[in-house]
Every structure is written in C-alpha cells, then in structure tokens.
Amino acid sequence: MSDRTDPAILTCAVVGGILTGNPNQPRTREEVISSAVEAARAGASVLHIHARSTEGEITQSPEDFGAIKEAVLAQVDVVINFTTGGRLGMPPGERRRSLEAEPEIASLNCGSVNFGPQDDVFLNPKSLIAALAQEMDERGIVREYECFDIGMAVTARRMAETAPGPPGLMHLVLGVIGGAPASVEMITAFKGLVPEGVPWMATAIGRHNFPMMAVTLALGGHARTGLEDVVYVAPGEHAPSNAHLVGRAKSLCEAIGRPVATPAQAREMLRVGR
C-alpha cells in the first residue's frame, strides 16, 4: 500500500455521466478528447472518462470510447480508465460495452445506492458486479472498485483479496446524497478496510474535494479531481477546466510531499499489464 511519501496517482475525472450544470464541462466527443489531453499535460496520471458521442449524447458505445482512447494516446502518455457506470437508468448490458474498447482500468461499482436528491437508484446487483469483474479479468483490465458507502467497501475488500490478477484500486466516493458523507472519519474507516498492498483513494465531490484530498494524501491514499466531481472553485465561480483542477491538485500533492506519479509509475503501482 502507498505510504505518506510515495508518489500520488492523480486521476482526473474528465466528464461525468450526469451533466453537473458547469458550462465548461466537455459535451461532445471532440471536447472530451481536447479536455482529456489538456488534463494529462497538466499532470494527471490517469484519466477517468465518460464518453460523449459527436452529438453530445451520453454513450457507452465502444466506438466512441475507442475513438477517444486512440486520439488521446496519440498525443499524450496517460493511463486510460473508462466508466462502466454510464448514466442513471442505463441498462446493465449497455453499461458493459465500454469494456470492449479495452481501457487499462475500468470502474466497478460495488453495490446499489439511492443516488442524488431525486428518486433515483443506481443499480448494481451482485450478478452485474460479478459479470463486470469477470469480463475485466478476461480482457486484462484492472478493476477500480467504486464505493459510495462503507458496505460497498466491504464488498470491494473481498473482491480485491480474491482477484485472480491485480487486486485493483479501492475508491471511496464521498458526498453523494444517499451515500457516505465527506468526513475524515469516513476516510479513516475506509482506509482500515483496505487490504495490505492494495492502492486506494477517496474522492469527495463539490466543495469537499480539496479538503478531503489533503486528508487522503496525508494518510497514504491517492487523489482524484475533475469536472465530474467539482462544479465551483469559489462561490459562484465555475471550475474553468479539467486542466485547472489538475494543476491545483498537483500543487497540493507537492505541498504535502507526495509528487504526482508519472503514468509509468501509476501503471507500476496499479499493476497494469500484469
């Protein structure tokens, strides 16, 4: 497991499955590509990507994911991470399709949760979790276990301990209405569930993103930011770009004494390709 002096893997969540209301969020495939490249050049080790079609539709199409991956890697070296979450209400079979584009890492949501202020449920039944894990293993894709509460972290721990390949990355997402709150106590409890040798990170959304990032880095975890997670950088001031958020996060990593990992270092820590 990473300690307090190891390089920090810095993930940029380029664009979310739910539009956040930030007018600067990428909304077409070409905008996703441009924003992803800028984030990588600003220092991101990993890019977590929700795809958009050329018309701006939320999509799990492997053609769109593949085009994004090819265009980004033609310009920068960065670890590619695709979502299998898609958007709320998307059929499970559709959500799996991003794996056909064969990213290096992919998200694997570890349970269902009431999601957001509306009457929405993010469904991740055991059968879907098992099917996604199996397909990732068959394709050589490292699992990123996304957990919205501590119960999901228990599932993630069990899966990491029994994975036939790399154990993956355990990831706690904080501050979603219906999930775990953004607090030091939640991060500490999560860290206690992470098996020895398994990298982990905690991400808080909104105004909690940078304060909880500092806590996570100090405890040996890795960091994530991006327009999927952060709408405002100050009251009434929208985050201008993914690159801007990455630059802020990179400065925080360096201030804490954990320089940002290069893509090669991130692949080594996550055991990509093993």
C-alpha positions as CSV (number, residue, x, y, z in Angstrom):
1,M,0.0,0.0,0.0
2,S,1.2,3.5,-0.7
3,D,2.6,5.3,2.3
4,R,2.9,9.0,3.1
5,T,5.9,9.6,0.9
6,D,5.2,7.6,-2.2
7,P,4.2,9.4,-5.4
8,A,0.5,10.1,-5.6
9,I,-1.6,8.8,-8.5
10,L,-3.6,11.8,-9.7
11,T,-6.8,10.9,-11.5
12,C,-8.8,13.4,-13.5
13,A,-12.5,12.6,-13.9
14,V,-12.8,14.3,-17.3
15,V,-16.6,14.3,-17.7
16,G,-19.5,12.7,-15.8
17,G,-22.4,10.6,-16.7
18,I,-24.7,13.3,-15.3
19,L,-24.2,16.8,-16.5
20,T,-23.3,18.9,-13.5
21,G,-24.5,22.3,-14.6
22,N,-21.0,23.6,-15.2
23,P,-21.0,25.2,-18.7
24,N,-17.3,24.3,-19.0
25,Q,-17.8,20.6,-18.9
26,P,-17.0,18.8,-22.1
27,R,-20.2,17.9,-24.0
28,T,-19.1,16.3,-27.3
29,R,-16.6,13.6,-28.2
30,E,-14.1,16.1,-29.5
31,E,-14.4,18.3,-26.4
32,V,-13.8,15.2,-24.2
33,I,-10.6,14.4,-26.2
34,S,-9.4,18.0,-26.0
35,S,-10.1,18.3,-22.3
36,A,-8.5,15.0,-21.6
37,V,-5.3,15.8,-23.4
38,E,-5.1,19.2,-21.6
39,A,-5.6,17.4,-18.2
40,A,-2.8,14.9,-19.0
41,R,-0.5,17.7,-20.0
42,A,-1.3,19.5,-16.7
43,G,0.0,16.4,-14.8
44,A,-2.8,13.8,-14.5
45,S,-1.5,10.3,-14.1
46,V,-4.9,8.7,-15.0
47,L,-7.9,9.9,-17.0
48,H,-11.3,8.6,-15.9
49,I,-13.6,9.0,-18.9
50,H,-17.4,9.0,-19.5
51,A,-17.8,9.2,-23.3
52,R,-19.9,11.5,-25.4
53,S,-20.9,11.0,-28.9
54,T,-20.1,13.6,-31.6
55,E,-23.6,15.0,-31.0
56,G,-23.0,15.2,-27.2
57,E,-25.1,12.2,-26.1
58,I,-24.0,10.2,-23.1
59,T,-22.9,6.9,-24.5
60,Q,-21.3,3.5,-23.7
61,S,-20.5,2.9,-27.3
62,P,-17.2,1.1,-27.7
63,E,-16.7,3.0,-30.9
64,D,-16.9,6.4,-29.1
65,F,-14.7,5.1,-26.2
66,G,-12.2,3.7,-28.7
67,A,-12.0,6.9,-30.7
68,I,-11.4,8.9,-27.5
69,K,-8.7,6.5,-26.3
70,E,-6.9,6.5,-29.7
71,A,-7.0,10.2,-30.1
72,V,-5.8,10.9,-26.5
73,L,-2.9,8.4,-26.6
74,A,-1.8,9.7,-30.0
75,Q,-1.0,13.0,-28.2
76,V,0.0,12.1,-24.6
77,D,1.0,9.2,-22.4
78,V,-1.6,8.7,-19.7
79,V,-3.4,5.8,-18.0
80,I,-6.9,5.3,-19.5
81,N,-9.8,4.5,-17.2
82,F,-13.3,4.0,-18.6
83,T,-16.6,4.0,-16.7
84,T,-19.0,1.1,-16.6
85,G,-21.4,3.3,-14.6
86,G,-22.8,5.1,-17.6
87,R,-25.7,7.2,-16.5
88,L,-28.6,6.5,-14.2
89,G,-31.2,4.2,-15.7
90,M,-28.9,2.9,-18.4
91,P,-29.5,-0.9,-18.9
92,P,-26.7,-3.1,-17.4
93,G,-25.9,-4.7,-20.7
94,E,-25.4,-1.3,-22.2
95,R,-23.1,-0.1,-19.4
96,R,-20.7,-3.1,-20.1
97,R,-20.0,-2.0,-23.6
98,S,-17.2,0.4,-22.7
99,L,-15.0,-2.6,-21.8
100,E,-14.9,-3.6,-25.5
101,A,-12.7,-0.6,-26.1
102,E,-10.2,-2.2,-23.6
103,P,-9.0,0.6,-21.3
104,E,-6.2,-0.1,-18.9
105,I,-8.5,0.4,-15.9
106,A,-12.3,0.5,-15.6
107,S,-14.7,1.4,-12.8
108,L,-16.5,-1.4,-11.0
109,N,-19.4,-0.2,-8.8
110,C,-19.7,-2.4,-5.7
111,G,-23.3,-2.1,-4.8
112,S,-26.6,-0.2,-5.3
113,V,-27.3,3.2,-3.8
114,N,-30.0,5.9,-3.6
115,F,-28.3,8.5,-5.8
116,G,-28.9,12.2,-5.5
117,P,-31.8,14.4,-4.4
118,Q,-34.3,12.8,-6.8
119,D,-36.0,9.4,-6.6
120,D,-33.1,7.7,-8.4
121,V,-31.4,4.4,-7.6
122,F,-28.0,3.5,-9.0
123,L,-28.5,-0.3,-9.5
124,N,-25.5,-2.6,-9.3
125,P,-26.8,-6.1,-8.4
126,K,-24.4,-8.9,-7.5
127,S,-24.9,-10.5,-10.9
128,L,-23.7,-7.4,-12.7
129,I,-20.8,-6.9,-10.4
130,A,-19.6,-10.5,-11.0
131,A,-20.1,-10.2,-14.7
132,L,-18.1,-7.0,-15.0
133,A,-15.3,-8.4,-12.8
134,Q,-15.1,-11.5,-15.0
135,E,-15.0,-9.5,-18.2
136,M,-12.4,-7.2,-16.9
137,D,-10.2,-10.1,-15.9
138,E,-10.6,-11.8,-19.3
139,R,-9.6,-8.5,-21.0
140,G,-6.7,-7.8,-18.7
141,I,-8.4,-4.6,-17.4
142,V,-7.5,-3.6,-13.8
143,R,-10.6,-3.2,-11.6
144,E,-11.3,0.2,-9.9
145,Y,-13.8,-0.6,-7.1
146,E,-16.1,2.4,-6.7
147,C,-17.7,2.5,-3.3
148,F,-20.4,5.1,-2.2
149,D,-20.6,3.8,1.3
150,I,-18.8,1.6,3.8
151,G,-20.8,-1.5,3.0
152,M,-19.6,-1.4,-0.6
153,A,-16.1,-1.1,0.7
154,V,-16.5,-4.5,2.4
155,T,-17.5,-6.0,-0.9
156,A,-14.5,-4.3,-2.6
157,R,-12.2,-5.7,0.0
158,R,-13.4,-9.2,-0.5
159,M,-13.1,-8.8,-4.3
160,A,-9.6,-7.4,-4.0
161,E,-8.5,-10.2,-1.8
162,T,-9.8,-12.9,-4.2
163,A,-9.0,-11.3,-7.6
164,P,-7.2,-13.7,-9.9
165,G,-5.0,-10.9,-11.2
166,P,-4.0,-7.5,-9.9
167,P,-6.1,-6.7,-6.8
168,G,-7.2,-3.4,-8.3
169,L,-7.7,0.1,-6.8
170,M,-10.2,0.7,-4.0
171,H,-12.0,4.0,-4.3
172,L,-14.4,5.7,-1.9
173,V,-16.7,8.4,-3.3
174,L,-17.9,10.8,-0.6
175,G,-20.6,13.4,-0.5
176,V,-23.2,11.9,-2.9
177,I,-26.7,12.4,-1.4
178,G,-27.7,8.8,-0.4
179,G,-24.1,7.7,0.2
180,A,-21.3,8.3,2.8
181,P,-20.7,11.9,3.9
182,A,-17.5,13.7,3.2
183,S,-15.6,13.4,6.5
184,V,-12.3,12.5,8.0
185,E,-14.0,9.7,9.9
186,M,-15.3,8.1,6.7
187,I,-11.8,8.1,5.1
188,T,-10.2,6.6,8.2
189,A,-12.8,3.8,8.3
190,F,-12.3,3.1,4.6
191,K,-8.6,3.0,4.9
192,G,-9.0,0.4,7.7
193,L,-10.8,-1.9,5.2
194,V,-8.1,-1.7,2.5
195,P,-6.0,-4.9,2.4
196,E,-2.3,-4.6,2.7
197,G,-0.7,-3.9,-0.7
198,V,-3.8,-2.6,-2.4
199,P,-3.7,1.1,-3.6
200,W,-6.7,3.2,-2.6
201,M,-8.1,6.7,-3.0
202,A,-11.0,8.8,-1.6
203,T,-12.8,11.4,-3.6
204,A,-15.2,14.0,-2.2
205,I,-17.5,15.8,-4.6
206,G,-18.2,19.6,-4.7
207,R,-16.6,21.9,-2.1
208,H,-15.2,19.0,-0.1
209,N,-13.0,17.8,-3.0
210,F,-9.7,19.5,-2.0
211,P,-10.0,19.4,1.8
212,M,-10.7,15.6,1.7
213,M,-8.0,15.2,-0.9
214,A,-5.5,16.6,1.6
215,V,-6.6,14.1,4.2
216,T,-6.4,11.2,1.8
217,L,-2.9,12.2,0.6
218,A,-1.7,12.5,4.2
219,L,-3.0,9.0,5.0
220,G,-1.2,7.5,2.0
221,G,-4.1,7.4,-0.4
222,H,-4.3,8.7,-4.0
223,A,-6.2,11.6,-5.4
224,R,-8.9,12.4,-7.9
225,T,-10.4,15.7,-9.2
226,G,-12.0,16.9,-12.4
227,L,-15.2,18.4,-13.7
228,E,-17.2,15.2,-12.9
229,D,-16.5,16.0,-9.2
230,V,-16.1,19.8,-8.9
231,V,-18.5,22.4,-10.2
232,Y,-17.3,25.5,-8.5
233,V,-13.8,26.7,-7.3
234,A,-15.3,29.6,-5.4
235,P,-18.8,30.8,-4.6
236,G,-20.5,31.5,-7.9
237,E,-17.3,30.7,-9.9
238,H,-17.4,27.6,-12.1
239,A,-14.3,25.5,-12.4
240,P,-12.8,26.6,-15.7
241,S,-11.4,23.4,-16.9
242,N,-10.1,19.9,-16.0
243,A,-6.5,21.2,-16.5
244,H,-7.1,23.9,-14.0
245,L,-8.3,21.4,-11.4
246,V,-5.4,19.1,-12.1
247,G,-3.0,21.9,-11.6
248,R,-4.5,22.7,-8.2
249,A,-4.4,19.1,-7.2
250,K,-0.8,18.7,-8.4
251,S,0.2,21.7,-6.2
252,L,-1.5,20.1,-3.2
253,C,0.3,16.8,-3.7
254,E,3.6,18.5,-3.9
255,A,2.9,20.7,-0.8
256,I,2.1,17.5,1.2
257,G,5.3,15.9,-0.1
258,R,3.8,13.4,-2.5
259,P,4.8,14.3,-6.0
260,V,2.4,13.2,-8.7
261,A,3.1,9.8,-10.2
262,T,4.1,9.6,-13.8
263,P,1.9,7.4,-16.0
264,A,4.6,4.8,-15.9
265,Q,4.8,4.9,-12.1
266,A,1.0,4.7,-11.9
267,R,1.0,1.6,-14.1
268,E,3.5,0.0,-11.9
269,M,1.6,0.8,-8.7
270,L,-1.7,-0.4,-10.2
271,R,0.0,-3.5,-11.8
272,V,-1.4,-2.6,-15.2
273,G,-0.5,-5.2,-17.8
274,R,0.3,-8.0,-15.2
